[in-house]
Amino acid sequence: MLYLNMHKYANIQNPLFKRRQVFRALACEHRLEILEILRYGTHTVTEVAGFLGLHPSVVSRHLYMLFSSGLLSMEKKGNEVFYSLREPELITELFEIVDKIGR
């Protein structure tokens, strides 16, 4: 059991583990839409849910996955949490690369 737990934490430092986390986060249409929305500014869960027409609890789970993969930053102001892209330029570049691959 201890070995398994140590192995789990050792993977966090592994570049492949990090890449897998990011690609899993990007492997959902709703999360890609969220990234597109956040390219234009910081938003709360409620705002993003309104843009997408999804329940806030669903959007919250998607935002958490994007945050835990390192793609988003969050800032708490009072009772609200505001999400933004951690590296907006990188997301723009990533989208441009994907667009080129699809040609």
VMD Tcl script that builds the backbone (N, CA, C; Angstrom):
set m [mol new atoms 309]
animate dup $m
set s [atomselect $m all]
$s set {name element resname resid chain x y z} {
  {N N MET 1 A 0.830 -1.199 0.000}
  {CA C MET 1 A 0.000 0.000 0.000}
  {C C MET 1 A 0.871 1.258 0.000}
  {N N LEU 2 A 1.865 1.296 0.873}
  {CA C LEU 2 A 2.755 2.450 0.925}
  {C C LEU 2 A 3.473 2.627 -0.411}
  {N N TYR 3 A 3.906 1.517 -1.003}
  {CA C TYR 3 A 4.582 1.584 -2.298}
  {C C TYR 3 A 3.669 2.205 -3.354}
  {N N LEU 4 A 2.404 1.796 -3.365}
  {CA C LEU 4 A 1.464 2.330 -4.345}
  {C C LEU 4 A 1.271 3.826 -4.171}
  {N N ASN 5 A 1.171 4.280 -2.921}
  {CA C ASN 5 A 1.006 5.714 -2.674}
  {C C ASN 5 A 2.243 6.494 -3.090}
  {N N MET 6 A 3.421 5.958 -2.790}
  {CA C MET 6 A 4.654 6.638 -3.188}
  {C C MET 6 A 4.752 6.681 -4.710}
  {N N HIS 7 A 4.364 5.584 -5.356}
  {CA C HIS 7 A 4.396 5.523 -6.819}
  {C C HIS 7 A 3.452 6.572 -7.417}
  {N N LYS 8 A 2.298 6.729 -6.805}
  {CA C LYS 8 A 1.325 7.720 -7.281}
  {C C LYS 8 A 1.924 9.122 -7.241}
  {N N TYR 9 A 2.573 9.478 -6.127}
  {CA C TYR 9 A 3.142 10.816 -6.002}
  {C C TYR 9 A 4.381 10.994 -6.870}
  {N N ALA 10 A 5.109 9.933 -7.119}
  {CA C ALA 10 A 6.276 10.020 -7.997}
  {C C ALA 10 A 5.842 10.381 -9.416}
  {N N ASN 11 A 4.675 9.922 -9.833}
  {CA C ASN 11 A 4.180 10.217 -11.175}
  {C C ASN 11 A 3.893 11.693 -11.387}
  {N N ILE 12 A 3.594 12.421 -10.324}
  {CA C ILE 12 A 3.274 13.843 -10.453}
  {C C ILE 12 A 4.451 14.605 -11.059}
  {N N GLN 13 A 5.666 14.163 -10.773}
  {CA C GLN 13 A 6.854 14.833 -11.296}
  {C C GLN 13 A 7.206 14.367 -12.704}
  {N N ASN 14 A 6.602 13.302 -13.163}
  {CA C ASN 14 A 6.883 12.722 -14.467}
  {C C ASN 14 A 6.261 13.593 -15.565}
  {N N PRO 15 A 7.066 14.019 -16.561}
  {CA C PRO 15 A 6.507 14.857 -17.638}
  {C C PRO 15 A 5.354 14.184 -18.384}
  {N N LEU 16 A 5.409 12.876 -18.545}
  {CA C LEU 16 A 4.321 12.181 -19.233}
  {C C LEU 16 A 3.027 12.260 -18.436}
  {N N PHE 17 A 3.134 12.206 -17.115}
  {CA C PHE 17 A 1.949 12.324 -16.256}
  {C C PHE 17 A 1.303 13.688 -16.469}
  {N N LYS 18 A 2.115 14.731 -16.481}
  {CA C LYS 18 A 1.603 16.090 -16.664}
  {C C LYS 18 A 0.963 16.245 -18.043}
  {N N ARG 19 A 1.614 15.729 -19.065}
  {CA C ARG 19 A 1.055 15.815 -20.421}
  {C C ARG 19 A -0.275 15.082 -20.509}
  {N N ARG 20 A -0.330 13.909 -19.873}
  {CA C ARG 20 A -1.572 13.134 -19.885}
  {C C ARG 20 A -2.693 13.918 -19.211}
  {N N GLN 21 A -2.379 14.587 -18.099}
  {CA C GLN 21 A -3.379 15.415 -17.406}
  {C C GLN 21 A -3.909 16.516 -18.320}
  {N N VAL 22 A -3.007 17.190 -19.008}
  {CA C VAL 22 A -3.409 18.293 -19.888}
  {C C VAL 22 A -4.248 17.770 -21.048}
  {N N PHE 23 A -3.803 16.698 -21.679}
  {CA C PHE 23 A -4.566 16.169 -22.816}
  {C C PHE 23 A -5.926 15.626 -22.388}
  {N N ARG 24 A -6.015 15.045 -21.200}
  {CA C ARG 24 A -7.331 14.615 -20.697}
  {C C ARG 24 A -8.241 15.817 -20.495}
  {N N ALA 25 A -7.671 16.887 -19.967}
  {CA C ALA 25 A -8.474 18.094 -19.748}
  {C C ALA 25 A -8.960 18.675 -21.070}
  {N N LEU 26 A -8.166 18.531 -22.112}
  {CA C LEU 26 A -8.527 19.078 -23.423}
  {C C LEU 26 A -9.428 18.144 -24.236}
  {N N ALA 27 A -9.652 16.947 -23.738}
  {CA C ALA 27 A -10.382 15.926 -24.505}
  {C C ALA 27 A -11.892 16.007 -24.336}
  {N N CYS 28 A -12.398 17.194 -24.085}
  {CA C CYS 28 A -13.838 17.366 -23.886}
  {C C CYS 28 A -14.268 18.673 -24.559}
  {N N GLU 29 A -15.308 18.579 -25.352}
  {CA C GLU 29 A -15.783 19.756 -26.086}
  {C C GLU 29 A -16.156 20.904 -25.149}
  {N N HIS 30 A -16.804 20.595 -24.029}
  {CA C HIS 30 A -17.202 21.654 -23.096}
  {C C HIS 30 A -15.983 22.358 -22.509}
  {N N ARG 31 A -14.938 21.601 -22.188}
  {CA C ARG 31 A -13.743 22.230 -21.631}
  {C C ARG 31 A -13.034 23.086 -22.679}
  {N N LEU 32 A -13.059 22.654 -23.931}
  {CA C LEU 32 A -12.496 23.492 -25.000}
  {C C LEU 32 A -13.304 24.775 -25.158}
  {N N GLU 33 A -14.622 24.672 -25.043}
  {CA C GLU 33 A -15.469 25.869 -25.104}
  {C C GLU 33 A -15.171 26.801 -23.934}
  {N N ILE 34 A -14.928 26.227 -22.764}
  {CA C ILE 34 A -14.586 27.044 -21.593}
  {C C ILE 34 A -13.279 27.786 -21.840}
  {N N LEU 35 A -12.286 27.103 -22.384}
  {CA C LEU 35 A -11.017 27.771 -22.693}
  {C C LEU 35 A -11.230 28.912 -23.674}
  {N N GLU 36 A -12.072 28.682 -24.662}
  {CA C GLU 36 A -12.369 29.737 -25.646}
  {C C GLU 36 A -13.019 30.939 -24.961}
  {N N ILE 37 A -13.958 30.695 -24.071}
  {CA C ILE 37 A -14.622 31.780 -23.330}
  {C C ILE 37 A -13.607 32.547 -22.491}
  {N N LEU 38 A -12.731 31.823 -21.807}
  {CA C LEU 38 A -11.770 32.464 -20.911}
  {C C LEU 38 A -10.641 33.167 -21.665}
  {N N ARG 39 A -10.502 32.913 -22.957}
  {CA C ARG 39 A -9.521 33.664 -23.753}
  {C C ARG 39 A -9.877 35.143 -23.778}
  {N N TYR 40 A -11.142 35.465 -23.554}
  {CA C TYR 40 A -11.612 36.848 -23.648}
  {C C TYR 40 A -11.826 37.504 -22.295}
  {N N GLY 41 A -11.455 36.817 -21.215}
  {CA C GLY 41 A -11.560 37.449 -19.914}
  {C C GLY 41 A -11.844 36.471 -18.794}
  {N N THR 42 A -11.813 37.003 -17.598}
  {CA C THR 42 A -12.034 36.245 -16.376}
  {C C THR 42 A -13.529 36.112 -16.121}
  {N N HIS 43 A -13.946 34.924 -15.680}
  {CA C HIS 43 A -15.368 34.687 -15.434}
  {C C HIS 43 A -15.579 33.780 -14.228}
  {N N THR 44 A -16.777 33.874 -13.666}
  {CA C THR 44 A -17.193 32.990 -12.578}
  {C C THR 44 A -17.834 31.736 -13.161}
  {N N VAL 45 A -18.058 30.753 -12.298}
  {CA C VAL 45 A -18.748 29.527 -12.702}
  {C C VAL 45 A -20.115 29.866 -13.282}
  {N N THR 46 A -20.849 30.740 -12.605}
  {CA C THR 46 A -22.199 31.102 -13.038}
  {C C THR 46 A -22.185 31.749 -14.418}
  {N N GLU 47 A -21.222 32.618 -14.660}
  {CA C GLU 47 A -21.125 33.272 -15.968}
  {C C GLU 47 A -20.829 32.257 -17.072}
  {N N VAL 48 A -19.869 31.378 -16.819}
  {CA C VAL 48 A -19.522 30.367 -17.822}
  {C C VAL 48 A -20.710 29.443 -18.070}
  {N N ALA 49 A -21.399 29.062 -16.999}
  {CA C ALA 49 A -22.581 28.202 -17.135}
  {C C ALA 49 A -23.634 28.880 -18.007}
  {N N GLY 50 A -23.815 30.182 -17.834}
  {CA C GLY 50 A -24.770 30.930 -18.647}
  {C C GLY 50 A -24.387 30.950 -20.116}
  {N N PHE 51 A -23.094 31.128 -20.392}
  {CA C PHE 51 A -22.627 31.130 -21.782}
  {C C PHE 51 A -22.866 29.780 -22.455}
  {N N LEU 52 A -22.651 28.704 -21.694}
  {CA C LEU 52 A -22.725 27.360 -22.269}
  {C C LEU 52 A -24.106 26.726 -22.172}
  {N N GLY 53 A -24.970 27.287 -21.329}
  {CA C GLY 53 A -26.277 26.682 -21.126}
  {C C GLY 53 A -26.201 25.389 -20.335}
  {N N LEU 54 A -25.207 25.295 -19.456}
  {CA C LEU 54 A -25.024 24.112 -18.617}
  {C C LEU 54 A -25.286 24.460 -17.160}
  {N N HIS 55 A -25.575 23.445 -16.355}
  {CA C HIS 55 A -25.772 23.649 -14.923}
  {C C HIS 55 A -24.436 24.053 -14.292}
  {N N PRO 56 A -24.452 24.992 -13.343}
  {CA C PRO 56 A -23.202 25.428 -12.714}
  {C C PRO 56 A -22.380 24.293 -12.090}
  {N N SER 57 A -23.039 23.258 -11.569}
  {CA C SER 57 A -22.276 22.151 -10.971}
  {C C SER 57 A -21.469 21.401 -12.032}
  {N N VAL 58 A -22.014 21.283 -13.230}
  {CA C VAL 58 A -21.301 20.630 -14.336}
  {C C VAL 58 A -20.106 21.487 -14.745}
  {N N VAL 59 A -20.337 22.778 -14.880}
  {CA C VAL 59 A -19.262 23.703 -15.257}
  {C C VAL 59 A -18.181 23.724 -14.185}
  {N N SER 60 A -18.583 23.670 -12.934}
  {CA C SER 60 A -17.626 23.661 -11.831}
  {C C SER 60 A -16.677 22.468 -11.934}
  {N N ARG 61 A -17.202 21.304 -12.261}
  {CA C ARG 61 A -16.351 20.112 -12.418}
  {C C ARG 61 A -15.379 20.292 -13.585}
  {N N HIS 62 A -15.866 20.851 -14.684}
  {CA C HIS 62 A -14.993 21.089 -15.836}
  {C C HIS 62 A -13.900 22.106 -15.487}
  {N N LEU 63 A -14.271 23.171 -14.798}
  {CA C LEU 63 A -13.289 24.185 -14.407}
  {C C LEU 63 A -12.247 23.597 -13.467}
  {N N TYR 64 A -12.689 22.742 -12.554}
  {CA C TYR 64 A -11.740 22.118 -11.628}
  {C C TYR 64 A -10.730 21.259 -12.391}
  {N N MET 65 A -11.201 20.506 -13.363}
  {CA C MET 65 A -10.280 19.662 -14.138}
  {C C MET 65 A -9.274 20.520 -14.899}
  {N N LEU 66 A -9.738 21.603 -15.503}
  {CA C LEU 66 A -8.831 22.506 -16.211}
  {C C LEU 66 A -7.848 23.164 -15.247}
  {N N PHE 67 A -8.331 23.530 -14.065}
  {CA C PHE 67 A -7.468 24.136 -13.052}
  {C C PHE 67 A -6.419 23.136 -12.566}
  {N N SER 68 A -6.856 21.921 -12.243}
  {CA C SER 68 A -5.926 20.929 -11.698}
  {C C SER 68 A -4.900 20.472 -12.733}
  {N N SER 69 A -5.203 20.646 -14.014}
  {CA C SER 69 A -4.229 20.299 -15.055}
  {C C SER 69 A -3.223 21.427 -15.283}
  {N N GLY 70 A -3.446 22.569 -14.641}
  {CA C GLY 70 A -2.512 23.685 -14.752}
  {C C GLY 70 A -2.858 24.702 -15.816}
  {N N LEU 71 A -4.008 24.535 -16.462}
  {CA C LEU 71 A -4.378 25.449 -17.545}
  {C C LEU 71 A -5.047 26.726 -17.057}
  {N N LEU 72 A -5.653 26.682 -15.873}
  {CA C LEU 72 A -6.383 27.838 -15.351}
  {C C LEU 72 A -5.803 28.327 -14.039}
  {N N SER 73 A -6.070 29.589 -13.764}
  {CA C SER 73 A -5.827 30.189 -12.454}
  {C C SER 73 A -7.182 30.521 -11.860}
  {N N MET 74 A -7.235 30.588 -10.545}
  {CA C MET 74 A -8.478 31.023 -9.922}
  {C C MET 74 A -8.169 31.983 -8.792}
  {N N GLU 75 A -9.096 32.918 -8.609}
  {CA C GLU 75 A -8.952 33.935 -7.574}
  {C C GLU 75 A -10.297 34.107 -6.889}
  {N N LYS 76 A -10.269 34.012 -5.570}
  {CA C LYS 76 A -11.505 34.166 -4.807}
  {C C LYS 76 A -11.644 35.621 -4.381}
  {N N LYS 77 A -12.814 36.189 -4.684}
  {CA C LYS 77 A -13.150 37.557 -4.272}
  {C C LYS 77 A -14.498 37.484 -3.581}
  {N N GLY 78 A -14.481 37.635 -2.269}
  {CA C GLY 78 A -15.723 37.498 -1.515}
  {C C GLY 78 A -16.238 36.080 -1.617}
  {N N ASN 79 A -17.473 35.939 -2.044}
  {CA C ASN 79 A -18.085 34.617 -2.181}
  {C C ASN 79 A -17.907 34.012 -3.568}
  {N N GLU 80 A -17.289 34.743 -4.476}
  {CA C GLU 80 A -17.172 34.264 -5.849}
  {C C GLU 80 A -15.738 33.866 -6.180}
  {N N VAL 81 A -15.632 32.891 -7.068}
  {CA C VAL 81 A -14.331 32.453 -7.569}
  {C C VAL 81 A -14.267 32.818 -9.045}
  {N N PHE 82 A -13.219 33.512 -9.417}
  {CA C PHE 82 A -13.015 33.945 -10.792}
  {C C PHE 82 A -11.927 33.087 -11.432}
  {N N TYR 83 A -12.236 32.585 -12.613}
  {CA C TYR 83 A -11.302 31.737 -13.350}
  {C C TYR 83 A -10.746 32.497 -14.539}
  {N N SER 84 A -9.468 32.242 -14.815}
  {CA C SER 84 A -8.817 32.838 -15.981}
  {C C SER 84 A -7.783 31.849 -16.508}
  {N N LEU 85 A -7.339 32.082 -17.726}
  {CA C LEU 85 A -6.289 31.246 -18.299}
  {C C LEU 85 A -4.980 31.561 -17.607}
  {N N ARG 86 A -4.246 30.540 -17.246}
  {CA C ARG 86 A -2.950 30.749 -16.603}
  {C C ARG 86 A -1.960 31.355 -17.596}
  {N N GLU 87 A -1.944 30.849 -18.817}
  {CA C GLU 87 A -1.043 31.335 -19.876}
  {C C GLU 87 A -1.859 31.558 -21.148}
  {N N PRO 88 A -2.545 32.702 -21.262}
  {CA C PRO 88 A -3.419 32.930 -22.420}
  {C C PRO 88 A -2.716 32.781 -23.767}
  {N N GLU 89 A -1.467 33.235 -23.854}
  {CA C GLU 89 A -0.739 33.153 -25.124}
  {C C GLU 89 A -0.529 31.703 -25.538}
  {N N LEU 90 A -0.264 30.842 -24.549}
  {CA C LEU 90 A -0.035 29.431 -24.863}
  {C C LEU 90 A -1.303 28.751 -25.362}
  {N N ILE 91 A -2.440 29.106 -24.791}
  {CA C ILE 91 A -3.710 28.526 -25.243}
  {C C ILE 91 A -3.986 28.972 -26.680}
  {N N THR 92 A -3.740 30.247 -26.964}
  {CA C THR 92 A -3.923 30.747 -28.331}
  {C C THR 92 A -3.005 30.000 -29.296}
  {N N GLU 93 A -1.741 29.830 -28.911}
  {CA C GLU 93 A -0.796 29.095 -29.753}
  {C C GLU 93 A -1.236 27.645 -29.937}
  {N N LEU 94 A -1.698 27.023 -28.867}
  {CA C LEU 94 A -2.164 25.640 -28.940}
  {C C LEU 94 A -3.314 25.509 -29.930}
  {N N PHE 95 A -4.283 26.413 -29.843}
  {CA C PHE 95 A -5.409 26.384 -30.777}
  {C C PHE 95 A -4.932 26.575 -32.216}
  {N N GLU 96 A -3.967 27.473 -32.417}
  {CA C GLU 96 A -3.429 27.704 -33.764}
  {C C GLU 96 A -2.719 26.463 -34.300}
  {N N ILE 97 A -1.971 25.779 -33.436}
  {CA C ILE 97 A -1.283 24.549 -33.845}
  {C C ILE 97 A -2.294 23.489 -34.247}
  {N N VAL 98 A -3.326 23.327 -33.442}
  {CA C VAL 98 A -4.359 22.331 -33.746}
  {C C VAL 98 A -5.044 22.668 -35.064}
  {N N ASP 99 A -5.312 23.944 -35.292}
  {CA C ASP 99 A -5.933 24.354 -36.559}
  {C C ASP 99 A -5.039 24.000 -37.750}
  {N N LYS 100 A -3.723 24.159 -37.590}
  {CA C LYS 100 A -2.788 23.820 -38.667}
  {C C LYS 100 A -2.737 22.315 -38.902}
  {N N ILE 101 A -2.795 21.535 -37.841}
  {CA C ILE 101 A -2.763 20.077 -37.967}
  {C C ILE 101 A -3.976 19.590 -38.743}
  {N N GLY 102 A -5.104 20.230 -38.527}
  {CA C GLY 102 A -6.344 19.807 -39.157}
  {C C GLY 102 A -6.479 20.159 -40.624}
  {N N ARG 103 A -5.523 20.853 -41.189}
  {CA C ARG 103 A -5.618 21.282 -42.601}
  {C C ARG 103 A -5.380 20.150 -43.560}
}
mol reanalyze $m
mol bondsrecalc $m
mol representation Tube
mol addrep $m
